[in-house]
Amino acid sequence: MRAPNDPRTISRAQEVVDALKGAESRDDLWDLEKHATGWLDALHTEGLIDRPEYDRLTTAMNLISVTTRHGWDGMEIQPCR
């Protein structure tokens, strides 16, 4: 079994998260979000990624999702102040 936060595991998890960027519709995005969430939850549950890495990846996933949706809506995202 791999050690927690093995670079190969992190790389594959990042690929799953980055796949959201290729969504062509809201349904695609929804399906990819569900897949990525399940993948990350399983990695964390099995001890293959620790909590800080899980949080980093889920935050990245959420940011990609929001950015993608806003891009489709033609809205500009304002930075937090």
C-alpha positions, 0 to 999 in steps of 0.5 A: 500500500502507498504511503499517505500523500504519495506523489503518484496519488496526489498527481492522479487526484489532481488530474481528476480535479482538473478534469472539471475544466473540460466540462462542456455542459452543466450536466457534464460538470455535475457528473465530474464533480460527483466523480471527483468528490467520490474519488477524494473522499475515498482517498481520504477515507483509506488514508492515502491523503491526509486532511490538509491535502484533502482540503487543498484538493476539494478547494481547488475542485470548488474553485474550478466549478465556480469559475466554470459556471461563472464563465458560462454565465458570462459573469466576472468573478470579483476577488474577496476583499 
